[in-house]
Amino acid sequence: MPRRSGSYRTPREWVAEGSWPDGSFADDSPTAVAYAVEIARRLERSIGDRSKASLAREANIERSTLYDLLSGRSWPDAITIAQLEQALQARLWPDHPVPMLTDRSAGKAESEVPAEGASTTGEAPQAS
């Protein structure tokens, strides 16, 4: 697995006040934290009332990986996101660049403000 340069903290370690993922974040939070927040929010919303253990089995990931992503204890990786998107049939990766956490007005997540022409269902686009 590739290593990041520098000492990256876990996503939730960037929370300055409140709790993950809805708290306020440190002013120097890297852009990656905004993506982790958005993915965690989309993941939680897509899971709904579904069993997390059964989702983890279906996505072929460890249950602890799923809980770590939801709680901000680990960084989402492309393989895990792809497997979860397939199992949920929902888009987890943001469709557009996510604004820095300090740039968000009134704490609105990108997923709460649909892009023009975008689906508001949260479902993955169907192949044509």
Summary of the structure (lengths in Angstrom):
residues: 128
radius of gyration: 14.6
end to end distance: 33.8
largest distance: 44.3
contacts: 307
relative contact order: 0.17
helix: 45%
strand: 5%
